[in-house]
Amino acid sequence: GQEADPKNFLLMHAMGPNVAGVIGTAVAAGAFLTLLK
Protein backbone atom coordinates (compact mmCIF):
# COMPACT_ATOMS: atom_id res chain seq x y z
CA GLY A 1 0.00 0.00 0.00
CA GLN A 2 0.94 3.65 0.24
CA GLU A 3 2.61 3.16 3.63
CA ALA A 4 5.06 0.77 1.95
CA ASP A 5 6.14 3.32 -0.68
CA PRO A 6 6.21 6.93 0.60
CA LYS A 7 7.72 8.16 -2.68
CA ASN A 8 4.68 6.87 -4.60
CA PHE A 9 2.42 8.52 -2.01
CA LEU A 10 4.18 11.86 -2.55
CA LEU A 11 3.93 11.40 -6.32
CA MET A 12 0.18 10.90 -6.05
CA HIS A 13 -0.11 14.08 -3.96
CA ALA A 14 1.86 16.00 -6.59
CA MET A 15 -0.26 14.62 -9.45
CA GLY A 16 -3.62 15.21 -7.70
CA PRO A 17 -4.02 18.94 -8.45
CA ASN A 18 -2.65 18.46 -11.97
CA VAL A 19 -5.21 15.76 -12.75
CA ALA A 20 -7.96 17.92 -11.23
CA GLY A 21 -6.87 20.81 -13.44
CA VAL A 22 -6.95 18.66 -16.58
CA ILE A 23 -10.42 17.36 -15.70
CA GLY A 24 -11.62 20.90 -14.95
CA THR A 25 -10.30 22.11 -18.30
CA ALA A 26 -12.06 19.26 -20.12
CA VAL A 27 -15.35 20.02 -18.34
CA ALA A 28 -15.02 23.74 -19.12
CA ALA A 29 -14.31 22.97 -22.80
CA GLY A 30 -17.37 20.69 -22.95
CA ALA A 31 -19.52 23.41 -21.37
CA PHE A 32 -18.31 26.01 -23.89
CA LEU A 33 -18.97 23.66 -26.82
CA THR A 34 -22.49 23.02 -25.49
CA LEU A 35 -23.16 26.75 -25.18
CA LEU A 36 -21.90 27.44 -28.71
CA LYS A 37 -24.23 24.89 -30.34
Secondary structure, 3 states (H helix, E strand, C coil): CHHHCHHHHHHHHHHHHHHHHHHHHHHHHHHHHHHHC
